[in-house]
Amino acid sequence: MKSWMKLLFIATALNMPLVSMAYFEDSYHEEDSYQNDRVERSYEEDSRSRPSYWERKEIQRERREAFKPRVKESKVETVLVEDVSSSKKVNVYTSPAELMFGSYQIGADFKLTRKTTLGVNASFLNSTFEDTESGHEVDLFGQSVGLRYNLFFNGAFTDSFLLQTEIGAMRVDFTDLTKVRNGNVSGIAKAAGLYGHLGVGYGWFWKKLNVQVLGGAKYISKDFANGTGKWFLPGKGISPWVGLNLGLSL
């Protein structure tokens, strides 16, 4: 082989790595430039199609709503209760109407349940009047004590219709003063018996004071009028009954 050909072969062999490296560098740069351009174009395309700030907020809100735990809704119903409960425990009362006839009544009702009460009622009679038929002066002295039960339809010690019943015992001393002055002891009579009444009415209860008006029928086991015919004196049997109470509730 000629010498100049040997030199060309050696020079070519020595330059091959440099040529290969330059080729690969150019190829790499071309590929990298292409990749970068593609990424930029993709970013530009994504930025144009990317949702706005407010759209992203709406998407986040919808996602939160979608994954939020479900709470079962419950309806709250308002129930109007007609029955009224009172914190009062006792009612002390008297009957002002009976004072006109010399009878003094005092009683106390104690709350049993939300609608019922049980109480004690006592009265004292001390009256003197003139019998129009005989013209004699008559003196009455008596006592009574009984148990009273009340059923309030709207609640004890509240404005309400009520049902009342009472049973008890009474005693009356009847004295014809005119006969006794003349020495006639037959003018003195004493009687004891049972009584009871049943009635309906209405009670008005304010902060402290209250009024109850009732009416019904009463039963007396013995004639306490002793034939005087006075309408306010208890006679034997069943007769109409009217009640009026003025009370103080606590």
C-alpha positions in Angstrom: 0.0 0.0 0.0 1.3 3.4 -0.9 2.4 5.6 1.9 -0.1 8.4 1.3 -3.0 6.0 1.5 -1.7 4.8 4.8 -1.6 8.3 6.1 -5.2 9.0 4.9 -6.4 5.8 6.6 -4.7 6.7 9.9 -6.1 10.3 9.8 -9.6 9.0 9.1 -9.4 6.5 12.0 -8.2 9.2 14.3 -11.0 11.6 13.3 -13.9 9.1 13.5 -14.6 9.7 17.3 -14.7 13.4 16.9 -17.1 13.2 13.9 -19.3 10.7 15.8 -19.4 12.9 18.8 -20.3 16.0 16.8 -23.0 14.0 15.0 -24.5 12.8 18.3 -24.3 16.2 19.9 -26.1 17.8 16.9 -28.7 15.0 17.1 -29.2 15.4 20.8 -29.6 19.2 20.5 -32.0 18.8 17.7 -34.1 16.2 19.7 -33.9 18.3 22.9 -35.0 21.4 21.0 -37.9 19.4 19.5 -38.9 18.1 23.0 -38.7 21.6 24.5 -40.7 23.1 21.7 -43.3 20.3 22.1 -43.5 20.9 25.8 -43.9 24.7 25.3 -46.6 24.1 22.7 -48.3 21.7 25.0 -48.1 24.2 27.9 -49.5 26.9 25.8 -52.3 24.7 24.6 -53.0 23.6 28.3 -52.9 27.2 29.5 -55.5 28.2 26.9 -57.8 25.3 27.8 -57.0 25.5 31.5 -60.1 26.5 33.7 -60.0 29.9 35.2 -59.6 30.7 38.9 -63.3 30.9 39.6 -63.9 27.8 37.6 -61.4 25.9 39.7 -63.1 27.2 42.8 -66.4 25.9 41.6 -64.9 22.5 40.7 -63.3 22.3 44.2 -66.6 23.2 45.8 -68.4 20.5 43.8 -65.8 17.9 44.8 -66.2 18.9 48.5 -70.0 18.5 48.1 -69.6 15.2 46.4 -67.4 13.7 49.2 -69.0 15.5 52.1 -70.6 13.0 54.6 -74.4 12.8 54.2 -76.3 14.0 57.2 -79.9 12.8 57.5 -82.3 15.7 57.6 -84.8 15.7 60.5 -87.9 17.7 60.7 -88.7 19.5 63.9 -92.4 19.7 64.5 -94.0 22.2 66.9 -96.7 20.6 69.0 -99.1 22.9 70.7 -100.2 21.5 74.1 -103.4 22.8 75.3 -103.0 21.4 78.8 -101.1 23.8 80.9 -99.0 22.7 83.9 -98.8 24.9 87.0 -95.9 25.0 89.5 -98.4 25.9 92.3 -98.8 23.3 95.0 -101.5 24.5 97.3 -104.6 26.7 97.2 -106.1 28.2 100.3 -109.7 29.4 99.9 -112.9 30.6 101.6 -116.5 31.3 100.6 -117.4 35.0 100.8 -121.1 34.3 100.1 -121.5 32.2 103.2 -120.3 35.1 105.4 -123.7 36.8 104.7 -125.4 34.0 106.7 -122.9 33.7 109.6 -120.9 30.8 108.1 -117.2 30.9 108.1 -115.4 28.5 105.7 -111.8 27.8 105.3 -110.1 25.1 103.2 -106.9 24.0 101.4 -106.5 22.0 98.2 -103.2 20.2 97.6 -102.0 19.2 94.2 -101.9 15.4 93.6 -101.2 15.2 89.9 -101.0 17.6 87.0 -104.9 17.7 86.8 -106.1 16.7 90.3 -106.1 18.1 93.8 -107.3 16.8 97.2 -108.1 19.0 100.1 -109.7 19.5 103.5 -112.7 21.9 103.9 -114.0 23.1 107.3 -116.8 25.5 108.1 -118.2 27.1 111.3 -121.8 28.3 111.7 -122.8 30.9 114.3 -125.9 32.7 113.3 -129.0 34.2 115.0 -132.2 35.1 113.1 -135.9 35.6 113.6 -138.2 32.9 112.3 -140.9 34.8 110.3 -143.5 32.0 110.8 -143.3 31.6 114.5 -141.8 35.0 115.4 -139.2 33.3 117.6 -135.6 34.2 117.8 -133.4 31.2 116.7 -129.7 30.6 117.3 -127.7 28.2 115.2 -124.2 26.9 116.1 -122.6 24.2 114.0 -119.4 22.7 112.5 -118.6 20.6 109.4 -115.5 19.1 108.0 -115.0 17.2 104.7 -112.7 16.0 102.0 -112.8 17.7 98.6 -111.6 16.4 95.3 -111.1 18.5 92.2 -110.4 17.4 88.6 -109.1 20.3 86.4 -109.6 19.7 82.7 -106.6 21.9 81.7 -104.3 21.5 84.6 -104.5 22.0 88.4 -104.6 25.6 89.5 -104.9 27.0 86.0 -107.8 28.6 84.1 -109.9 25.6 83.5 -113.3 23.9 83.8 -113.4 21.6 86.8 -115.3 18.8 88.4 -115.7 18.9 92.1 -117.0 16.4 94.7 -117.0 16.6 98.5 -118.1 14.4 101.3 -118.0 15.1 105.0 -119.8 15.2 108.4 -121.6 18.1 110.0 -123.3 19.0 113.3 -125.8 21.8 114.1 -127.1 22.9 117.5 -130.5 24.5 117.1 -131.8 26.8 119.9 -135.1 28.6 120.0 -134.1 31.4 122.3 -137.7 32.6 122.8 -138.8 29.2 124.2 -135.7 28.8 126.3 -136.3 32.2 127.9 -139.8 31.0 128.8 -138.3 27.9 130.4 -139.3 25.6 127.6 -136.3 23.3 127.1 -137.9 21.7 124.0 -136.5 24.6 122.1 -133.1 23.0 122.2 -132.2 20.5 119.4 -129.0 18.9 118.2 -128.4 17.0 115.0 -125.5 15.3 113.3 -125.3 13.7 109.9 -123.4 13.3 106.6 -123.4 15.5 103.6 -122.0 15.5 100.1 -122.1 17.5 96.9 -121.1 17.1 93.2 -120.8 20.0 90.9 -119.1 21.4 87.8 -117.7 24.9 87.3 -114.9 27.1 86.1 -111.9 28.5 87.9 -109.9 31.7 87.0 -106.4 31.6 88.3 -104.1 34.6 88.3 -100.6 35.0 89.7 -101.8 34.5 93.3 -105.6 35.1 93.6 -108.2 32.9 92.0 -112.0 32.5 91.9 -114.1 29.4 91.4 -117.8 29.3 90.6 -119.6 26.0 90.7 -123.1 24.5 90.7 -124.6 21.1 91.1 -126.5 19.0 93.6 -126.0 18.3 97.3 -127.2 15.5 99.6 -127.9 15.9 103.3 -128.6 12.8 105.4 -130.7 14.6 108.1 -132.9 17.7 108.4 -130.8 20.4 110.1 -133.3 23.2 109.5 -135.5 21.8 112.2 -138.6 22.9 110.4 -137.7 26.6 110.2 -138.0 26.7 106.4 -134.9 28.9 105.9 -133.5 28.2 102.5 -129.8 28.5 103.6 -130.2 25.9 106.3 -129.5 22.3 105.1 -132.5 20.1 104.8 -132.7 16.4 104.4 -132.4 14.9 100.9 -131.1 16.1 97.5 -131.3 19.8 96.6 -129.5 22.2 94.3 -126.1 23.5 95.3 -124.1 26.6 94.4 -120.5 27.2 95.3 -118.3 30.4 95.2 -114.7 30.2 96.4 -112.1 33.0 96.6 -108.6 31.6 97.0 -104.9 32.3 97.3 -102.6 29.8 95.5 -99.0 29.2 96.3 
